[in-house]
Amino acid sequence: MNWFLGISSYVITWWIVLFAVLPFGVRHAEKGDPGHAAGAPADPRLKLKLAVTTALASVVWLLAYEAIHLDLVNFRGT
C-alpha cells in the first residue's frame, strides 16, 4: 500500500465512522427553545464526537492495514 492509498482509505474510513458516531447521545431541544429547528439536538457535542471518530477510524484503519500487510486479505486476484 502506498502513501496515497493509505491516506485516501483513512479519509474514507473516517467519514464512514463519523456518520456512524453522529447519532449517539442525541437529545432533541425543548419545543420552546427559540432558534432551534424541531429536530435539532440540544447539545450535539461535536468536539467529543470528532475525537471519538478519529480514535475509532485510526483503530479500524490500522486493523485493515495489518490485514492487508499480512496477506490475510488479498485484493490482487490470485
mmCIF file of the N, C-alpha and C atoms, coordinates in Angstrom:
data_MODEL
# 
_entry.id   MODEL 
# 
loop_
_atom_site.group_PDB 
_atom_site.id 
_atom_site.type_symbol 
_atom_site.label_atom_id 
_atom_site.label_alt_id 
_atom_site.label_comp_id 
_atom_site.label_asym_id 
_atom_site.label_entity_id 
_atom_site.label_seq_id 
_atom_site.pdbx_PDB_ins_code 
_atom_site.Cartn_x 
_atom_site.Cartn_y 
_atom_site.Cartn_z 
_atom_site.occupancy 
_atom_site.B_iso_or_equiv 
_atom_site.pdbx_formal_charge 
_atom_site.auth_seq_id 
_atom_site.auth_comp_id 
_atom_site.auth_asym_id 
_atom_site.auth_atom_id 
_atom_site.pdbx_PDB_model_num 
ATOM 1   N N  . MET A 1 1  ? 0.851   -1.173  0.000  1.00 0.00 ? 1  MET A N  1 
ATOM 2   C CA . MET A 1 1  ? 0.000   0.000   0.000  1.00 0.00 ? 1  MET A CA 1 
ATOM 3   C C  . MET A 1 1  ? 0.895   1.234   0.000  1.00 0.00 ? 1  MET A C  1 
ATOM 4   N N  . ASN A 1 2  ? 0.691   2.116   -0.948 1.00 0.00 ? 2  ASN A N  1 
ATOM 5   C CA . ASN A 1 2  ? 1.490   3.337   -0.978 1.00 0.00 ? 2  ASN A CA 1 
ATOM 6   C C  . ASN A 1 2  ? 0.833   4.415   -0.105 1.00 0.00 ? 2  ASN A C  1 
ATOM 7   N N  . TRP A 1 3  ? 1.506   5.557   0.024  1.00 0.00 ? 3  TRP A N  1 
ATOM 8   C CA . TRP A 1 3  ? 1.023   6.592   0.941  1.00 0.00 ? 3  TRP A CA 1 
ATOM 9   C C  . TRP A 1 3  ? -0.288  7.208   0.477  1.00 0.00 ? 3  TRP A C  1 
ATOM 10  N N  . PHE A 1 4  ? -0.498  7.347   -0.838 1.00 0.00 ? 4  PHE A N  1 
ATOM 11  C CA . PHE A 1 4  ? -1.748  7.929   -1.329 1.00 0.00 ? 4  PHE A CA 1 
ATOM 12  C C  . PHE A 1 4  ? -2.935  7.033   -1.009 1.00 0.00 ? 4  PHE A C  1 
ATOM 13  N N  . LEU A 1 5  ? -2.804  5.739   -1.237 1.00 0.00 ? 5  LEU A N  1 
ATOM 14  C CA . LEU A 1 5  ? -3.889  4.808   -0.917 1.00 0.00 ? 5  LEU A CA 1 
ATOM 15  C C  . LEU A 1 5  ? -4.133  4.749   0.588  1.00 0.00 ? 5  LEU A C  1 
ATOM 16  N N  . GLY A 1 6  ? -3.070  4.844   1.376  1.00 0.00 ? 6  GLY A N  1 
ATOM 17  C CA . GLY A 1 6  ? -3.221  4.838   2.825  1.00 0.00 ? 6  GLY A CA 1 
ATOM 18  C C  . GLY A 1 6  ? -3.996  6.042   3.329  1.00 0.00 ? 6  GLY A C  1 
ATOM 19  N N  . ILE A 1 7  ? -3.645  7.221   2.834  1.00 0.00 ? 7  ILE A N  1 
ATOM 20  C CA . ILE A 1 7  ? -4.333  8.444   3.265  1.00 0.00 ? 7  ILE A CA 1 
ATOM 21  C C  . ILE A 1 7  ? -5.777  8.455   2.765  1.00 0.00 ? 7  ILE A C  1 
ATOM 22  N N  . SER A 1 8  ? -5.985  8.086   1.520  1.00 0.00 ? 8  SER A N  1 
ATOM 23  C CA . SER A 1 8  ? -7.350  8.112   0.986  1.00 0.00 ? 8  SER A CA 1 
ATOM 24  C C  . SER A 1 8  ? -8.244  7.078   1.670  1.00 0.00 ? 8  SER A C  1 
ATOM 25  N N  . SER A 1 9  ? -7.703  5.908   1.987  1.00 0.00 ? 9  SER A N  1 
ATOM 26  C CA . SER A 1 9  ? -8.521  4.923   2.700  1.00 0.00 ? 9  SER A CA 1 
ATOM 27  C C  . SER A 1 9  ? -8.804  5.371   4.132  1.00 0.00 ? 9  SER A C  1 
ATOM 28  N N  . TYR A 1 10 ? -7.872  6.099   4.766  1.00 0.00 ? 10 TYR A N  1 
ATOM 29  C CA . TYR A 1 10 ? -8.128  6.624   6.105  1.00 0.00 ? 10 TYR A CA 1 
ATOM 30  C C  . TYR A 1 10 ? -9.220  7.691   6.060  1.00 0.00 ? 10 TYR A C  1 
ATOM 31  N N  . VAL A 1 11 ? -9.201  8.564   5.071  1.00 0.00 ? 11 VAL A N  1 
ATOM 32  C CA . VAL A 1 11 ? -10.218 9.613   4.957  1.00 0.00 ? 11 VAL A CA 1 
ATOM 33  C C  . VAL A 1 11 ? -11.601 8.997   4.751  1.00 0.00 ? 11 VAL A C  1 
ATOM 34  N N  . ILE A 1 12 ? -11.682 8.010   3.893  1.00 0.00 ? 12 ILE A N  1 
ATOM 35  C CA . ILE A 1 12 ? -12.962 7.335   3.661  1.00 0.00 ? 12 ILE A CA 1 
ATOM 36  C C  . ILE A 1 12 ? -13.433 6.638   4.925  1.00 0.00 ? 12 ILE A C  1 
ATOM 37  N N  . THR A 1 13 ? -12.532 5.962   5.616  1.00 0.00 ? 13 THR A N  1 
ATOM 38  C CA . THR A 1 13 ? -12.872 5.299   6.876  1.00 0.00 ? 13 THR A CA 1 
ATOM 39  C C  . THR A 1 13 ? -13.336 6.310   7.908  1.00 0.00 ? 13 THR A C  1 
ATOM 40  N N  . TRP A 1 14 ? -12.656 7.459   7.993  1.00 0.00 ? 14 TRP A N  1 
ATOM 41  C CA . TRP A 1 14 ? -13.008 8.490   8.968  1.00 0.00 ? 14 TRP A CA 1 
ATOM 42  C C  . TRP A 1 14 ? -14.433 8.989   8.735  1.00 0.00 ? 14 TRP A C  1 
ATOM 43  N N  . TRP A 1 15 ? -14.794 9.253   7.483  1.00 0.00 ? 15 TRP A N  1 
ATOM 44  C CA . TRP A 1 15 ? -16.136 9.751   7.194  1.00 0.00 ? 15 TRP A CA 1 
ATOM 45  C C  . TRP A 1 15 ? -17.200 8.703   7.482  1.00 0.00 ? 15 TRP A C  1 
ATOM 46  N N  . ILE A 1 16 ? -16.940 7.451   7.182  1.00 0.00 ? 16 ILE A N  1 
ATOM 47  C CA . ILE A 1 16 ? -17.911 6.391   7.473  1.00 0.00 ? 16 ILE A CA 1 
ATOM 48  C C  . ILE A 1 16 ? -18.122 6.278   8.977  1.00 0.00 ? 16 ILE A C  1 
ATOM 49  N N  . VAL A 1 17 ? -17.040 6.312   9.739  1.00 0.00 ? 17 VAL A N  1 
ATOM 50  C CA . VAL A 1 17 ? -17.152 6.232   11.202 1.00 0.00 ? 17 VAL A CA 1 
ATOM 51  C C  . VAL A 1 17 ? -17.860 7.470   11.744 1.00 0.00 ? 17 VAL A C  1 
ATOM 52  N N  . LEU A 1 18 ? -17.600 8.647   11.180 1.00 0.00 ? 18 LEU A N  1 
ATOM 53  C CA . LEU A 1 18 ? -18.270 9.864   11.638 1.00 0.00 ? 18 LEU A CA 1 
ATOM 54  C C  . LEU A 1 18 ? -19.784 9.727   11.511 1.00 0.00 ? 18 LEU A C  1 
ATOM 55  N N  . PHE A 1 19 ? -20.264 9.264   10.371 1.00 0.00 ? 19 PHE A N  1 
ATOM 56  C CA . PHE A 1 19 ? -21.707 9.129   10.194 1.00 0.00 ? 19 PHE A CA 1 
ATOM 57  C C  . PHE A 1 19 ? -22.292 8.031   11.080 1.00 0.00 ? 19 PHE A C  1 
ATOM 58  N N  . ALA A 1 20 ? -21.477 7.086   11.512 1.00 0.00 ? 20 ALA A N  1 
ATOM 59  C CA . ALA A 1 20 ? -21.950 6.079   12.459 1.00 0.00 ? 20 ALA A CA 1 
ATOM 60  C C  . ALA A 1 20 ? -21.997 6.635   13.878 1.00 0.00 ? 20 ALA A C  1 
ATOM 61  N N  . VAL A 1 21 ? -21.103 7.565   14.215 1.00 0.00 ? 21 VAL A N  1 
ATOM 62  C CA . VAL A 1 21 ? -20.999 8.103   15.576 1.00 0.00 ? 21 VAL A CA 1 
ATOM 63  C C  . VAL A 1 21 ? -21.971 9.263   15.809 1.00 0.00 ? 21 VAL A C  1 
ATOM 64  N N  . LEU A 1 22 ? -22.308 10.020  14.801 1.00 0.00 ? 22 LEU A N  1 
ATOM 65  C CA . LEU A 1 22 ? -23.131 11.224  14.973 1.00 0.00 ? 22 LEU A CA 1 
ATOM 66  C C  . LEU A 1 22 ? -24.447 11.008  15.730 1.00 0.00 ? 22 LEU A C  1 
ATOM 67  N N  . PRO A 1 23 ? -25.186 9.941   15.518 1.00 0.00 ? 23 PRO A N  1 
ATOM 68  C CA . PRO A 1 23 ? -26.472 9.808   16.220 1.00 0.00 ? 23 PRO A CA 1 
ATOM 69  C C  . PRO A 1 23 ? -26.369 9.479   17.717 1.00 0.00 ? 23 PRO A C  1 
ATOM 70  N N  . PHE A 1 24 ? -25.221 9.061   18.213 1.00 0.00 ? 24 PHE A N  1 
ATOM 71  C CA . PHE A 1 24 ? -25.107 8.652   19.609 1.00 0.00 ? 24 PHE A CA 1 
ATOM 72  C C  . PHE A 1 24 ? -25.302 9.831   20.553 1.00 0.00 ? 24 PHE A C  1 
ATOM 73  N N  . GLY A 1 25 ? -26.148 9.649   21.541 1.00 0.00 ? 25 GLY A N  1 
ATOM 74  C CA . GLY A 1 25 ? -26.345 10.642  22.584 1.00 0.00 ? 25 GLY A CA 1 
ATOM 75  C C  . GLY A 1 25 ? -27.117 11.871  22.166 1.00 0.00 ? 25 GLY A C  1 
ATOM 76  N N  . VAL A 1 26 ? -27.906 11.794  21.117 1.00 0.00 ? 26 VAL A N  1 
ATOM 77  C CA . VAL A 1 26 ? -28.656 12.959  20.644 1.00 0.00 ? 26 VAL A CA 1 
ATOM 78  C C  . VAL A 1 26 ? -29.930 13.100  21.472 1.00 0.00 ? 26 VAL A C  1 
ATOM 79  N N  . ARG A 1 27 ? -30.106 14.297  22.041 1.00 0.00 ? 27 ARG A N  1 
ATOM 80  C CA . ARG A 1 27 ? -31.345 14.634  22.737 1.00 0.00 ? 27 ARG A CA 1 
ATOM 81  C C  . ARG A 1 27 ? -31.909 15.878  22.043 1.00 0.00 ? 27 ARG A C  1 
ATOM 82  N N  . HIS A 1 28 ? -33.167 15.827  21.692 1.00 0.00 ? 28 HIS A N  1 
ATOM 83  C CA . HIS A 1 28 ? -33.786 16.944  20.970 1.00 0.00 ? 28 HIS A CA 1 
ATOM 84  C C  . HIS A 1 28 ? -33.986 18.131  21.893 1.00 0.00 ? 28 HIS A C  1 
ATOM 85  N N  . ALA A 1 29 ? -33.920 19.315  21.315 1.00 0.00 ? 29 ALA A N  1 
ATOM 86  C CA . ALA A 1 29 ? -34.136 20.547  22.074 1.00 0.00 ? 29 ALA A CA 1 
ATOM 87  C C  . ALA A 1 29 ? -35.598 20.639  22.489 1.00 0.00 ? 29 ALA A C  1 
ATOM 88  N N  . GLU A 1 30 ? -35.844 21.365  23.559 1.00 0.00 ? 30 GLU A N  1 
ATOM 89  C CA . GLU A 1 30 ? -37.217 21.548  24.018 1.00 0.00 ? 30 GLU A CA 1 
ATOM 90  C C  . GLU A 1 30 ? -37.993 22.360  22.993 1.00 0.00 ? 30 GLU A C  1 
ATOM 91  N N  . LYS A 1 31 ? -39.304 22.196  22.974 1.00 0.00 ? 31 LYS A N  1 
ATOM 92  C CA . LYS A 1 31 ? -40.134 22.840  21.954 1.00 0.00 ? 31 LYS A CA 1 
ATOM 93  C C  . LYS A 1 31 ? -40.090 24.357  22.043 1.00 0.00 ? 31 LYS A C  1 
ATOM 94  N N  . GLY A 1 32 ? -39.961 24.911  23.211 1.00 0.00 ? 32 GLY A N  1 
ATOM 95  C CA . GLY A 1 32 ? -39.983 26.353  23.366 1.00 0.00 ? 32 GLY A CA 1 
ATOM 96  C C  . GLY A 1 32 ? -38.640 27.018  23.143 1.00 0.00 ? 32 GLY A C  1 
ATOM 97  N N  . ASP A 1 33 ? -37.638 26.272  22.740 1.00 0.00 ? 33 ASP A N  1 
ATOM 98  C CA . ASP A 1 33 ? -36.295 26.818  22.556 1.00 0.00 ? 33 ASP A CA 1 
ATOM 99  C C  . ASP A 1 33 ? -36.233 27.648  21.283 1.00 0.00 ? 33 ASP A C  1 
ATOM 100 N N  . PRO A 1 34 ? -36.085 28.972  21.374 1.00 0.00 ? 34 PRO A N  1 
ATOM 101 C CA . PRO A 1 34 ? -36.046 29.785  20.156 1.00 0.00 ? 34 PRO A CA 1 
ATOM 102 C C  . PRO A 1 34 ? -34.723 29.608  19.409 1.00 0.00 ? 34 PRO A C  1 
ATOM 103 N N  . GLY A 1 35 ? -34.806 29.599  18.098 1.00 0.00 ? 35 GLY A N  1 
ATOM 104 C CA . GLY A 1 35 ? -33.612 29.498  17.270 1.00 0.00 ? 35 GLY A CA 1 
ATOM 105 C C  . GLY A 1 35 ? -33.213 28.085  16.911 1.00 0.00 ? 35 GLY A C  1 
ATOM 106 N N  . HIS A 1 36 ? -33.942 27.097  17.374 1.00 0.00 ? 36 HIS A N  1 
ATOM 107 C CA . HIS A 1 36 ? -33.639 25.709  17.049 1.00 0.00 ? 36 HIS A CA 1 
ATOM 108 C C  . HIS A 1 36 ? -34.717 25.155  16.133 1.00 0.00 ? 36 HIS A C  1 
ATOM 109 N N  . ALA A 1 37 ? -34.296 24.330  15.201 1.00 0.00 ? 37 ALA A N  1 
ATOM 110 C CA . ALA A 1 37 ? -35.258 23.610  14.376 1.00 0.00 ? 37 ALA A CA 1 
ATOM 111 C C  . ALA A 1 37 ? -35.897 22.519  15.217 1.00 0.00 ? 37 ALA A C  1 
ATOM 112 N N  . ALA A 1 38 ? -37.001 21.966  14.759 1.00 0.00 ? 38 ALA A N  1 
ATOM 113 C CA . ALA A 1 38 ? -37.748 20.983  15.540 1.00 0.00 ? 38 ALA A CA 1 
ATOM 114 C C  . ALA A 1 38 ? -36.912 19.743  15.855 1.00 0.00 ? 38 ALA A C  1 
ATOM 115 N N  . GLY A 1 39 ? -36.074 19.310  14.941 1.00 0.00 ? 39 GLY A N  1 
ATOM 116 C CA . GLY A 1 39 ? -35.296 18.093  15.161 1.00 0.00 ? 39 GLY A CA 1 
ATOM 117 C C  . GLY A 1 39 ? -33.857 18.347  15.543 1.00 0.00 ? 39 GLY A C  1 
ATOM 118 N N  . ALA A 1 40 ? -33.496 19.594  15.813 1.00 0.00 ? 40 ALA A N  1 
ATOM 119 C CA . ALA A 1 40 ? -32.101 19.924  16.134 1.00 0.00 ? 40 ALA A CA 1 
ATOM 120 C C  . ALA A 1 40 ? -31.741 19.417  17.525 1.00 0.00 ? 40 ALA A C  1 
ATOM 121 N N  . PRO A 1 41 ? -30.538 18.864  17.701 1.00 0.00 ? 41 PRO A N  1 
ATOM 122 C CA . PRO A 1 41 ? -30.141 18.402  19.029 1.00 0.00 ? 41 PRO A CA 1 
ATOM 123 C C  . PRO A 1 41 ? -29.871 19.571  19.968 1.00 0.00 ? 41 PRO A C  1 
ATOM 124 N N  . ALA A 1 42 ? -30.151 19.366  21.246 1.00 0.00 ? 42 ALA A N  1 
ATOM 125 C CA . ALA A 1 42 ? -29.926 20.406  22.242 1.00 0.00 ? 42 ALA A CA 1 
ATOM 126 C C  . ALA A 1 42 ? -28.434 20.654  22.438 1.00 0.00 ? 42 ALA A C  1 
ATOM 127 N N  . ASP A 1 43 ? -27.658 19.595  22.549 1.00 0.00 ? 43 ASP A N  1 
ATOM 128 C CA . ASP A 1 43 ? -26.204 19.711  22.727 1.00 0.00 ? 43 ASP A CA 1 
ATOM 129 C C  . ASP A 1 43 ? -25.543 18.651  21.850 1.00 0.00 ? 43 ASP A C  1 
ATOM 130 N N  . PRO A 1 44 ? -25.070 19.009  20.659 1.00 0.00 ? 44 PRO A N  1 
ATOM 131 C CA . PRO A 1 44 ? -24.548 17.992  19.732 1.00 0.00 ? 44 PRO A CA 1 
ATOM 132 C C  . PRO A 1 44 ? -23.204 17.391  20.145 1.00 0.00 ? 44 PRO A C  1 
ATOM 133 N N  . ARG A 1 45 ? -22.443 18.030  21.018 1.00 0.00 ? 45 ARG A N  1 
ATOM 134 C CA . ARG A 1 45 ? -21.136 17.551  21.490 1.00 0.00 ? 45 ARG A CA 1 
ATOM 135 C C  . ARG A 1 45 ? -20.235 17.137  20.323 1.00 0.00 ? 45 ARG A C  1 
ATOM 136 N N  . LEU A 1 46 ? -20.054 18.034  19.376 1.00 0.00 ? 46 LEU A N  1 
ATOM 137 C CA . LEU A 1 46 ? -19.300 17.720  18.162 1.00 0.00 ? 46 LEU A CA 1 
ATOM 138 C C  . LEU A 1 46 ? -17.820 17.482  18.422 1.00 0.00 ? 46 LEU A C  1 
ATOM 139 N N  . LYS A 1 47 ? -17.209 18.213  19.348 1.00 0.00 ? 47 LYS A N  1 
ATOM 140 C CA . LYS A 1 47 ? -15.780 18.001  19.623 1.00 0.00 ? 47 LYS A CA 1 
ATOM 141 C C  . LYS A 1 47 ? -15.533 16.592  20.152 1.00 0.00 ? 47 LYS A C  1 
ATOM 142 N N  . LEU A 1 48 ? -16.400 16.131  21.045 1.00 0.00 ? 48 LEU A N  1 
ATOM 143 C CA . LEU A 1 48 ? -16.272 14.769  21.563 1.00 0.00 ? 48 LEU A CA 1 
ATOM 144 C C  . LEU A 1 48 ? -16.471 13.757  20.449 1.00 0.00 ? 48 LEU A C  1 
ATOM 145 N N  . LYS A 1 49 ? -17.463 13.987  19.608 1.00 0.00 ? 49 LYS A N  1 
ATOM 146 C CA . LYS A 1 49 ? -17.735 13.042  18.521 1.00 0.00 ? 49 LYS A CA 1 
ATOM 147 C C  . LYS A 1 49 ? -16.610 13.018  17.491 1.00 0.00 ? 49 LYS A C  1 
ATOM 148 N N  . LEU A 1 50 ? -15.979 14.171  17.238 1.00 0.00 ? 50 LEU A N  1 
ATOM 149 C CA . LEU A 1 50 ? -14.836 14.196  16.325 1.00 0.00 ? 50 LEU A CA 1 
ATOM 150 C C  . LEU A 1 50 ? -13.642 13.452  16.906 1.00 0.00 ? 50 LEU A C  1 
ATOM 151 N N  . ALA A 1 51 ? -13.433 13.580  18.211 1.00 0.00 ? 51 ALA A N  1 
ATOM 152 C CA . ALA A 1 51 ? -12.330 12.863  18.864 1.00 0.00 ? 51 ALA A CA 1 
ATOM 153 C C  . ALA A 1 51 ? -12.582 11.357  18.847 1.00 0.00 ? 51 ALA A C  1 
ATOM 154 N N  . VAL A 1 52 ? -13.802 10.947  19.142 1.00 0.00 ? 52 VAL A N  1 
ATOM 155 C CA . VAL A 1 52 ? -14.148 9.520   19.120 1.00 0.00 ? 52 VAL A CA 1 
ATOM 156 C C  . VAL A 1 52 ? -14.034 8.978   17.701 1.00 0.00 ? 52 VAL A C  1 
ATOM 157 N N  . THR A 1 53 ? -14.470 9.750   16.730 1.00 0.00 ? 53 THR A N  1 
ATOM 158 C CA . THR A 1 53 ? -14.376 9.339   15.323 1.00 0.00 ? 53 THR A CA 1 
ATOM 159 C C  . THR A 1 53 ? -12.934 9.135   14.911 1.00 0.00 ? 53 THR A C  1 
ATOM 160 N N  . THR A 1 54 ? -12.060 10.060  15.291 1.00 0.00 ? 54 THR A N  1 
ATOM 161 C CA . THR A 1 54 ? -10.650 9.949   14.932 1.00 0.00 ? 54 THR A CA 1 
ATOM 162 C C  . THR A 1 54 ? -10.020 8.710   15.566 1.00 0.00 ? 54 THR A C  1 
ATOM 163 N N  . ALA A 1 55 ? -10.332 8.455   16.833 1.00 0.00 ? 55 ALA A N  1 
ATOM 164 C CA . ALA A 1 55 ? -9.778  7.288   17.514 1.00 0.00 ? 55 ALA A CA 1 
ATOM 165 C C  . ALA A 1 55 ? -10.283 5.983   16.886 1.00 0.00 ? 55 ALA A C  1 
ATOM 166 N N  . LEU A 1 56 ? -11.597 5.891   16.663 1.00 0.00 ? 56 LEU A N  1 
ATOM 167 C CA . LEU A 1 56 ? -12.151 4.667   16.082 1.00 0.00 ? 56 LEU A CA 1 
ATOM 168 C C  . LEU A 1 56 ? -11.679 4.447   14.644 1.00 0.00 ? 56 LEU A C  1 
ATOM 169 N N  . ALA A 1 57 ? -11.615 5.518   13.864 1.00 0.00 ? 57 ALA A N  1 
ATOM 170 C CA . ALA A 1 57 ? -11.152 5.382   12.481 1.00 0.00 ? 57 ALA A CA 1 
ATOM 171 C C  . ALA A 1 57 ? -9.697  4.958   12.440 1.00 0.00 ? 57 ALA A C  1 
ATOM 172 N N  . SER A 1 58 ? -8.889  5.430   13.368 1.00 0.00 ? 58 SER A N  1 
ATOM 173 C CA . SER A 1 58 ? -7.488  5.017   13.418 1.00 0.00 ? 58 SER A CA 1 
ATOM 174 C C  . SER A 1 58 ? -7.360  3.535   13.725 1.00 0.00 ? 58 SER A C  1 
ATOM 175 N N  . VAL A 1 59 ? -8.165  3.054   14.663 1.00 0.00 ? 59 VAL A N  1 
ATOM 176 C CA . VAL A 1 59 ? -8.117  1.628   15.008 1.00 0.00 ? 59 VAL A CA 1 
ATOM 177 C C  . VAL A 1 59 ? -8.580  0.779   13.831 1.00 0.00 ? 59 VAL A C  1 
ATOM 178 N N  . VAL A 1 60 ? -9.688  1.169   13.204 1.00 0.00 ? 60 VAL A N  1 
ATOM 179 C CA . VAL A 1 60 ? -10.201 0.406   12.058 1.00 0.00 ? 60 VAL A CA 1 
ATOM 180 C C  . VAL A 1 60 ? -9.196  0.418   10.919 1.00 0.00 ? 60 VAL A C  1 
ATOM 181 N N  . TRP A 1 61 ? -8.586  1.593   10.655 1.00 0.00 ? 61 TRP A N  1 
ATOM 182 C CA . TRP A 1 61 ? -7.617  1.688   9.570  1.00 0.00 ? 61 TRP A CA 1 
ATOM 183 C C  . TRP A 1 61 ? -6.380  0.835   9.864  1.00 0.00 ? 61 TRP A C  1 
ATOM 184 N N  . LEU A 1 62 ? -5.901  0.865   11.097 1.00 0.00 ? 62 LEU A N  1 
ATOM 185 C CA . LEU A 1 62 ? -4.731  0.054   11.445 1.00 0.00 ? 62 LEU A CA 1 
ATOM 186 C C  . LEU A 1 62 ? -5.021  -1.442  11.325 1.00 0.00 ? 62 LEU A C  1 
ATOM 187 N N  . LEU A 1 63 ? -6.214  -1.861  11.724 1.00 0.00 ? 63 LEU A N  1 
ATOM 188 C CA . LEU A 1 63 ? -6.581  -3.272  11.577 1.00 0.00 ? 63 LEU A CA 1 
ATOM 189 C C  . LEU A 1 63 ? -6.655  -3.667  10.103 1.00 0.00 ? 63 LEU A C  1 
ATOM 190 N N  . ALA A 1 64 ? -7.230  -2.806  9.280  1.00 0.00 ? 64 ALA A N  1 
ATOM 191 C CA . ALA A 1 64 ? -7.296  -3.091  7.842  1.00 0.00 ? 64 ALA A CA 1 
ATOM 192 C C  . ALA A 1 64 ? -5.899  -3.110  7.226  1.00 0.00 ? 64 ALA A C  1 
ATOM 193 N N  . TYR A 1 65 ? -5.042  -2.177  7.631  1.00 0.00 ? 65 TYR A N  1 
ATOM 194 C CA . TYR A 1 65 ? -3.676  -2.135  7.115  1.00 0.00 ? 65 TYR A CA 1 
ATOM 195 C C  . TYR A 1 65 ? -2.920  -3.412  7.471  1.00 0.00 ? 65 TYR A C  1 
ATOM 196 N N  . GLU A 1 66 ? -3.032  -3.841  8.716  1.00 0.00 ? 66 GLU A N  1 
ATOM 197 C CA . GLU A 1 66 ? -2.341  -5.067  9.128  1.00 0.00 ? 66 GLU A CA 1 
ATOM 198 C C  . GLU A 1 66 ? -2.888  -6.294  8.399  1.00 0.00 ? 66 GLU A C  1 
ATOM 199 N N  . ALA A 1 67 ? -4.191  -6.346  8.200  1.00 0.00 ? 67 ALA A N  1 
ATOM 200 C CA . ALA A 1 67 ? -4.776  -7.477  7.474  1.00 0.00 ? 67 ALA A CA 1 
ATOM 201 C C  . ALA A 1 67 ? -4.274  -7.525  6.040  1.00 0.00 ? 67 ALA A C  1 
ATOM 202 N N  . ILE A 1 68 ? -4.128  -6.373  5.415  1.00 0.00 ? 68 ILE A N  1 
ATOM 203 C CA . ILE A 1 68 ? -3.612  -6.331  4.040  1.00 0.00 ? 68 ILE A CA 1 
ATOM 204 C C  . ILE A 1 68 ? -2.114  -6.627  4.032  1.00 0.00 ? 68 ILE A C  1 
ATOM 205 N N  . HIS A 1 69 ? -1.385  -6.058  4.979  1.00 0.00 ? 69 HIS A N  1 
ATOM 206 C CA . HIS A 1 69 ? 0.065   -6.242  5.047  1.00 0.00 ? 69 HIS A CA 1 
ATOM 207 C C  . HIS A 1 69 ? 0.440   -7.702  5.323  1.00 0.00 ? 69 HIS A C  1 
ATOM 208 N N  . LEU A 1 70 ? -0.332  -8.389  6.140  1.00 0.00 ? 70 LEU A N  1 
ATOM 209 C CA . LEU A 1 70 ? -0.057  -9.795  6.467  1.00 0.00 ? 70 LEU A CA 1 
ATOM 210 C C  . LEU A 1 70 ? -0.694  -10.766 5.469  1.00 0.00 ? 70 LEU A C  1 
ATOM 211 N N  . ASP A 1 71 ? -1.272  -10.255 4.388  1.00 0.00 ? 71 ASP A N  1 
ATOM 212 C CA . ASP A 1 71 ? -1.927  -11.045 3.350  1.00 0.00 ? 71 ASP A CA 1 
ATOM 213 C C  . ASP A 1 71 ? -3.087  -11.883 3.873  1.00 0.00 ? 71 ASP A C  1 
ATOM 214 N N  . LEU A 1 72 ? -3.768  -11.381 4.920  1.00 0.00 ? 72 LEU A N  1 
ATOM 215 C CA . LEU A 1 72 ? -4.997  -12.027 5.348  1.00 0.00 ? 72 LEU A CA 1 
ATOM 216 C C  . LEU A 1 72 ? -6.125  -11.675 4.397  1.00 0.00 ? 72 LEU A C  1 
ATOM 217 N N  . VAL A 1 73 ? -6.016  -10.532 3.744  1.00 0.00 ? 73 VAL A N  1 
ATOM 218 C CA . VAL A 1 73 ? -6.953  -10.079 2.728  1.00 0.00 ? 73 VAL A CA 1 
ATOM 219 C C  . VAL A 1 73 ? -6.120  -9.783  1.481  1.00 0.00 ? 73 VAL A C  1 
ATOM 220 N N  . ASN A 1 74 ? -6.576  -10.343 0.361  1.00 0.00 ? 74 ASN A N  1 
ATOM 221 C CA . ASN A 1 74 ? -5.813  -10.171 -0.873 1.00 0.00 ? 74 ASN A CA 1 
ATOM 222 C C  . ASN A 1 74 ? -6.720  -9.531  -1.935 1.00 0.00 ? 74 ASN A C  1 
ATOM 223 N N  . PHE A 1 75 ? -6.289  -8.375  -2.449 1.00 0.00 ? 75 PHE A N  1 
ATOM 224 C CA . PHE A 1 75 ? -7.034  -7.697  -3.492 1.00 0.00 ? 75 PHE A CA 1 
ATOM 225 C C  . PHE A 1 75 ? -6.390  -7.847  -4.856 1.00 0.00 ? 75 PHE A C  1 
ATOM 226 N N  . ARG A 1 76 ? -5.403  -8.699  -4.985 1.00 0.00 ? 76 ARG A N  1 
ATOM 227 C CA . ARG A 1 76 ? -4.655  -8.831  -6.231 1.00 0.00 ? 76 ARG A CA 1 
ATOM 228 C C  . ARG A 1 76 ? -5.212  -9.880  -7.175 1.00 0.00 ? 76 ARG A C  1 
ATOM 229 N N  . GLY A 1 77 ? -6.210  -10.629 -6.779 1.00 0.00 ? 77 GLY A N  1 
ATOM 230 C CA . GLY A 1 77 ? -6.887  -11.540 -7.675 1.00 0.00 ? 77 GLY A CA 1 
ATOM 231 C C  . GLY A 1 77 ? -6.350  -12.961 -7.728 1.00 0.00 ? 77 GLY A C  1 
ATOM 232 N N  . THR A 1 78 ? -5.206  -13.252 -7.159 1.00 0.00 ? 78 THR A N  1 
ATOM 233 C CA . THR A 1 78 ? -4.685  -14.619 -7.201 1.00 0.00 ? 78 THR A CA 1 
ATOM 234 C C  . THR A 1 78 ? -4.147  -15.027 -5.867 1.00 0.00 ? 78 THR A C  1 
# 
